[in-house]
Amino acid sequence: MQRVPILIVFLFHILFLQAQITTYLNSSGKKISSQENAIAMYEIRTTDAISFSIYKSLGYNGTWSTPWLESKVIKKTERTYNLFNVEKQKNEYQIIEIIDTLALGFKIKQSNEKNEIQLIGDALQLFPLVLHGKSIFFDNEGMPMAERYFNCGALLNEVFLFNPSDSNMIITQFPNILAVLKFFIPKLQKV
């Protein structure tokens, strides 16, 4: 009689380990609910109780590429994960820590293997990371570099928090032209 509950628990555990969680993103990086209009698909494949893998596929006109292993994740605690990027093939990894649970997702902190903070922000989900709301990004010296606002992963707005001439950071993404005009037009009108 006791074998039946043990068998049910064992079967449930096996089904959970084999479960896949799928996320679809559109061309702007926004999380969407179905594969229609999606260009990227991420699948989480659980291997054991403390680790899982993230596979990525690219889509075009309803056809998906063969999934490839993008990242491996090791659960360190209930709120801390180490994310290894397989594509970089280095010993570098990201530490994703859940700071708080929100009504829609999590407040997270992402650091590198040297424990240098890269971002603190709000996320709908962790793997793949889908930011939603305000996030603060930090430079290599740990100084706040930019505030970025996201909607389901899509970047809505970005505000730089430093004067580029005072920083040794290289800016790889230029601000929106409308934001630049809004900044300079009032100054030109005063002249």
GIGICOR-V392035 format. One record per backbone hydrogen bond with DSSP energy under -1.0 kcal/mol. NH is the residue of the N-H (numbers start at 1). CO is the residue of the C=O. If there is no record, write none. Layout:
nh:NH co:CO
nh:NH co:CO
//
This chain:
nh:6 co:2
nh:7 co:3
nh:8 co:4
nh:9 co:5
nh:10 co:6
nh:11 co:7
nh:12 co:8
nh:13 co:9
nh:14 co:10
nh:15 co:11
nh:16 co:12
nh:17 co:13
nh:18 co:14
nh:21 co:44
nh:23 co:42
nh:25 co:40
nh:26 co:30
nh:29 co:26
nh:31 co:152
nh:32 co:24
nh:38 co:35
nh:39 co:25
nh:40 co:25
nh:41 co:57
nh:42 co:23
nh:43 co:55
nh:44 co:21
nh:45 co:53
nh:46 co:19
nh:47 co:51
nh:48 co:51
nh:52 co:73
nh:53 co:45
nh:54 co:71
nh:55 co:43
nh:56 co:68
nh:57 co:41
nh:59 co:39
nh:60 co:63
nh:63 co:60
nh:65 co:58
nh:68 co:56
nh:70 co:54
nh:71 co:54
nh:72 co:84
nh:73 co:52
nh:74 co:82
nh:75 co:50
nh:76 co:80
nh:77 co:80
nh:81 co:96
nh:82 co:74
nh:83 co:94
nh:84 co:72
nh:86 co:70
nh:94 co:83
nh:95 co:111
nh:96 co:81
nh:97 co:109
nh:98 co:79
nh:99 co:107
nh:100 co:107
nh:102 co:105
nh:106 co:123
nh:107 co:100
nh:108 co:121
nh:109 co:97
nh:110 co:119
nh:111 co:95
nh:112 co:116
nh:115 co:112
nh:118 co:110
nh:119 co:110
nh:120 co:136
nh:121 co:108
nh:122 co:134
nh:123 co:106
nh:124 co:130
nh:130 co:125
nh:132 co:122
nh:133 co:150
nh:135 co:148
nh:136 co:120
nh:137 co:146
nh:138 co:118
nh:139 co:143
nh:142 co:139
nh:145 co:137
nh:146 co:137
nh:147 co:159
nh:148 co:135
nh:149 co:157
nh:150 co:133
nh:151 co:154
nh:153 co:131
nh:154 co:151
nh:156 co:149
nh:157 co:149
nh:159 co:147
nh:161 co:145
nh:166 co:163
nh:167 co:164
nh:180 co:176
nh:181 co:177
nh:182 co:178
nh:183 co:179
nh:184 co:180
nh:185 co:181
nh:188 co:184
nh:189 co:185
nh:190 co:186
//
